[in-house]
Amino acid sequence: MGRWEAYATMSKAQKVLLSSFLGAALAAQTTQPADPAQQARAMLALADEVQKQVEEIRGWRFAKPVRKDVRTEAQLREYLEQKLFTKEYPPERLAKLEAWLRALALLPPGAEFRKTLLDVLLNQVGGFYDPDEGAFYMMVEAARYGEFVNRMLIAHELCHALDDQHVDLRRLIGSEQSIHLSEDQSFALGGLVEGSATALMFAWTARHMATGKVDAKEMAAMQRSELERMKPFLEAPPYFTLLAANYMVGLHFVTRGKGALGVMAPNSGESGQAIREAVKSPPRSSEQILHPDKYWNPEERDEPVLLEAEDDLARQIEAWSKGRVVHRNTLGELLCALMAGPKQRRLNVVAMNQASYWTNRHARGWGGDRLFLLADAEGGLAEPAVLWVTAWDRVEDCEEFLEGVRKHRGEAPGFAAAAEGRVAVLGFGTRARDEALLTRVLAAARFVQDGKPWAKGP
């Protein structure tokens, strides 16, 4: 699973693309252990063969060789520890992330972000591409999945490498600046990048299946056997299952709503056309990924609604709450759908292949949002609180969102809300649930959309 999708909701430094077997990938039969060195040589040979197929499908050529190597699970753990929890999530940043997740009841009591994320990734990763290094690494343990799935995963990751050489993934997401991306921005860019590679992977799979060398019944049986291996992922809190969203929602986006049929049908066109076009003006919200017409169709293009003079509003919030704003974020339609849905929803591995699975009627009509994490006056997070400003396309959309949140999160620690027209301000936690505070913020908030004033009224 790609670093992009893992951190559409969980990270800001989307520099590493990890590959797994969720949704799009078919699970393969476990093979008998072999000599690790022999396995590594065999996997590298496969990669050299698949590289040519990737070039043919995409219609592009690699401008330079891609460094390839094989890693063990222990090496992957070390890599993730270094990339994630040393560089991307030092203690202070991790504490803020966990604070707002807990305030919104997205991280259940007793659950640890670090442990849950590592458990999920170590269980699912089959390989990864690192744009910082321009290198593709295969997991030696992935050999047990068999040659077909290995080739498919290699095609996915080499597509990242090919895209990187042609559209520059580091420039797309920013290298050092990517840690400052919001949850919503991360998902938008992740959907573009993972959607591109998933489209190519589906095209590769269709070609391979057309040879008649793959037994569909056998593959279905092998897929069922994989469900046990996916157990840590399937049992993770719903927030972590957003790892899987970028694959199929991203595919939906790059095919302009056609999904798998858009890349598996004959004469479906160049699979890299979407990413080449979109990098010129990248999608700015998960709403645009979930609803491709809101990006691709000029008449329906829907840019996010933003707070005007946000710094001033943050200072006012601090004065009114007698606390400190220590973090800001934008959650987007994807996370709004989680907030307005059941807390214990388990991933449906069949339904998740549809983009509509990742949103709901309570989240559609999202216009924009901004989350403020409140600490005490000294910056302490012993009792964190969240003040969340949301904007909606219609008054009815705003009302539906509040209906869903009240139903599913109303009891989460100290909840209150205030609304006016198309805007709702939600408070979670002791410091933010003061209705007088929410009313003040609601009155003070001003908005812009695409550089123009945006009114709260209908």
N, C-alpha and C positions, 0 to 999 in steps of 0.2 A: 504494500500500500504506500502511496506516495507521501512524501513529506508535505506536499501541497495539501492533500486531503486530510492528513492527520492534523494539520494545523490551520485548516480553514477555521476551525473553532478553537484550536489549542495553541497555536504558535503565531509568531510574527516573523520569524526568520525562515522563510520557505525556500531553503536552498538545496534540500536533499530530497530526491524523489525515490520513495520506497515502493516496492511492488508486492502485492499480496493476492489473495484468491477470493476476494469478496465480490459477489454479484456477477461481475462481468467474466471473471475467470472460471473455468471449469476445474474441479478438483480432480486429481489424478491418483492412480493406485500406488500405494507404497511399494517400493522395490527393496530388495535385500541390500544391506550395507555392503559397500565396496571400498577398495583402498582409496583414501581421501585424495591422494595425488592423482590416481587414475581418474577419479570423478572430476577433479578440477580440469584435467586436460580435456576430458570429454565435453565438459560444459563450455570451455573456451572454444573448442572446435565448433560446437553448435552455434555459438555467438557469431563466429565468422561467417557461417552459412546464412544465418538469419539476417545478418547485416545487409547482405545483397538483396534479400527479399523486401526488407524495409525500404531500401532505396527505390526499388521497383514500384512498390505500392504508393509511396508518397510522391514519386516523380522528382525527387531531389537527390543530390549526391553528397556524400560526406566530403567536406572540404579538407579534412585532416583525419588521421587515425583516432579512434576512440580507445583510450586506455581501458583494458578489461582485466579483472582479476576475480578471484574467488575468496570469500570470507567465511569464517565459522560464526556460529551463534554467539560465542564468547566475544569475538571481535566486534560483532554488531552491537552487543551490549556496551562495550567500551566506547564504540563510536557514538551511540545515542547518548550515553552519559556525558561525553565530551561536547557534542553539538547542542544537546538539549539543556542539560542541567548545569553545565559549566558556563557556556556562552550565552544561551538564550534564556534560561531560567535560573539565574542566580537567586539566592534565598529571598531577597527583597521583592523581586519581580514575581517569583512563585507565590509568595505570601499574598500579594495583591490579587493575583489570578484566583487563588483558592478562596479569598475573602468574598469577591463578588459572586463566584459560583455558588458558594455556600449560602450567601444572602438570598439568592434567587432559587435556592433548593435544587440547583443543577448538579451539585456535588453532595451526595447524601452524607449524613453524620457517620463518621468512622471511615469513610472512603478517603484515600490519599491520591491526589492527582498524579504524582510522580509514579507511584507503584502501579496504579491502574493503567496509565499510558504505556509504561514499559511492558507490563504483562500482555497488553493487547498487541503492541508492535512486535515483540519478540515471538509471539505466537503466530503472527500473520505474515511477517516479512519474508519474501523470497528473493529479493535483490533490491538494489537501489542505484540511482544515478545521482552523482554529486556535481552540480554545475560549477561549484567553486574549484573543483579539481578537474572537471571535464572527464570524469572517469565513471565507469559502470562496474559495479560489483555484484556478483552473483553469490547467493548463499549456498555453501556446500550441502547443507541439509536439504535444500530444494531438490536435490537429485532424486530423492525418494518419490517425488511426484511424477516421475516418468518424463520421457522425451517430449511428448506432445505439449504438456503444460509448460515445461521448461522453455521450449521454443516460443510459446505464446507470450510468456512473461518477458523473455529476452526481446521479443518484438516490441512490447510496450516500452521497456526501458530504453532500447536503442532509438525509439521514436523521440523520447526526451532528448537524447544526445543529438539526434539529427535536428530537431527543432532548435536546440540550443545553438548549434552552429549557424543556423539561418536567421533566427529572430532574437537570439541572445537572452536567455532566461534570466540571467543575473541582472541585466539592465531592466527587464520587464518588472521584476519585483524589487529591485534595489538590493544591494548586498548587505551593507551594514544598516541601511535605513529600514529594512524589512521588519525589524523588531518593533517598529512603531506603527505597523499596519493594524487597523482595527480587525475585529473578528470578521466583520462583513467584507472588508477589502480583501482579507486573506482568502475567504471563500470565493470571492469573485475571480481573483487571479488563479486560484487553484482549480476552479472549474474550467477555466480556459485551457490551462496546461494539461490537466489530467483528461479533460474531454478530448483533446487532440490525440493523446496517446491511446486512449480507449477506442477512439474511432479507428485508428490504424490497427489496433489489436483485433477488433471485430472484423475488419476487412481481411486481415491475415488469416483469422480463424475460418472465415467463409471460404477462402481459397483452399485452405487445407482440407476442410470438410468436403469440398467439391471433388477432391481426388478419390473419395470413397475409401480411404485408408483408415478412417476413424469409425469405430463402432459406437453409434449414438447410445444404444442401450447400455453398453459397457461404461461409457462416460457418465451416464446418468447414475449408474450404481456407484461409481467412484465419487461422484459429487455428494451423494448421500452419506458416504463414509467420512467425508470431510467435515460434516457438521459437528462431530465430536471434537475435532481439533479446533474448531472455531468457537468452542464453548466460552472461553474467557471474553471474546469479543461480543458474542450474543448476550452474555449476562452482564456486560458492563452497563453503567448508567447511560441513559439515552444520549446525553451530551457526547459521550465518547463514540457512539455509533455514527455520529456525523462524519467519522472517518470515511465511511463508504459513500457519502453523498456525492462527492466530487466526480466519481466515476460516471455514474449514470446521468446525473443532472448535467455534468459537463458535456457528456455525449449529446444529450438533448440540446444543449446550447450550440455546440459547434455544428450540429446538423440542422440548425434552425427549426427544431421541434420534431424532426423526423425520427430521431432515435436510431436504433441499430439498423433499421431498414434503410436509413439514409446512407449507410456506408457498405452494407452487405449486398445491396442490389447491383446488378450489372450496370456498367456505365454510370456509376454514382458520382464520378468526378474526382478531382484531386482532393485527397483527404487533408492536405495541409492548407487549403485555401482559407479556412476560417481563422486559424491562428495567425496567418500572415496578414489578414485584414485587421483582426482585432487588436494586434499589438500596436497599431498606429494610434488607437484611442481605446485603451483597455476598458472592459466592463467595470463599473464602479460599485456594483451592489449585487448581493445574492438574488435580489428580485430580478435583475436583468438575466441572470443565469437560469433561474427557475422559469422565467417567462421570456423566451428568446425574442419575441416580437418587440419587447420593451427596450431591446438593444438594437436589433438588426433592422427593424422597420422605422425609417426616419419619421413617419407620421405618428408612431406610437412610442417613440423613444422617451423613456421615463427616467430622468436623472434624480438622484437622491435629494431629499429636502434636508437642508443643513441649518444649524443654529447660527444666527447672526450675532456677532460680538460675544462669542462663547466664553472668552476669558473673563469678560465683565460679569456674565451670568455666574460663572464659577465663583468669583469673588463674593457675589451677593449670596450665593448658596452657603458659603463658609460663614458669612456674617449672620445670616438668619438661623443656621443650624448650630452655630458655635462649634463647628467641627472643621476638618480639613479635607479638601478634595485631593486625594492622593493618586487617583487614576481616572482616566476617561476612556470610553470605548463606544463603538457602534456595533450593535448585535445583528441587525438586518432581519429580513423576512424569515430566513432559515431558523434562527434562534427564537424569533417571535412565535413561530409555529410550535417549537418545543415548549415555550412558556405557556402557551394557550392550549396545550394538550396534556394527556395523562402523564403523571410523573414516572410511572413504572412501565411505560410502553417498551415492549421488547421488539427488536428488529425483525421484520418480516423479510426473509431472504428472497422471497418471490416478488412481493409487492415493491420492494426497494428499487427494482429495476425501472420503475416509472418515476419521472420527475415529480408528478403530483403527490407521490407518497411523502415527500419531504416538506410539504406545506399543508395548509388546511384553510378552511373558510375564515377562521379567526385571524389569520396572518396575511391573507391576500388583501391587497389594497394598502400594503405598507408604503409609506412615503419617505420616512426617515426616522432616526432615533439617535439619542445620545445618552449614555449611561455615565453617572458620576458616582465613584466609590468614595464614601465618607468615612474618615477615621476620626478619632477624638482630637482634641485641640493640639495634642503633642504628636499626632500622626500614628498613634497606636491602633492596632486592628483587633483588639480583644473582642470588641463588639462592633463589627463592621456594619455599615448600612449602605443601601443603594438608592439613589434617586435617578429615575429613568424617565426621560422626556421622549415621547413618541408622537409622530405626525402621520396622518392617514389621508388617503385620496378622497374619502367621503366621510361624512358624519357617521353613516351606517357602518363603515369599516372600523372606525374608532370604537363604536359601541360593541361591535362583534368581538373585537380584540379584548376589551374589558370584560365582556361576558365570559370568554374562555379563560382568562387569567384568574378572574374571581372564582370560577368553578374549580380550577385545578391548582391554583397557587394561593388562594385567598387566606389560607391559614399559615402560610410560610412566613417565617418569624416576623410578625408585626407588619401586616400589609395594609396600605391605604392608597386611594387614588382620587384624583380630581381631573375633571374634563371640561373642555370648552370647545364646541364645534368639532373640528377635525384633530384636536390635540388632546392627549391624555398624559398626565404626569403621575407616575407610580412611585410609591415609596416602600422599601422593604427594610425592616430593622428599626430599632427604637429611635435612632436619631433622624430617620427619614420618613417616619409614618405620621408625623404631625400634619394634620390637614391644613393648618394655617400656613405651614411651610410650603406644602404642595400648591396651595392656592396662590401664594406669592410668586412661586416659580412659574406657574401657569400664566399669570398676568405679565410677568417680565419677559418671558421667552418670545423672541422674534425669529423669523425664519426667512431663508432664501432658497430658491430652486433655480439652478442653472443661471445664477447671477441676478435673478429677479426676485422682488419681494413675493413672499408666499403667505396667504392670509389663513387665519385659523378657521374662519367661517366657511360655510359650504360654497 
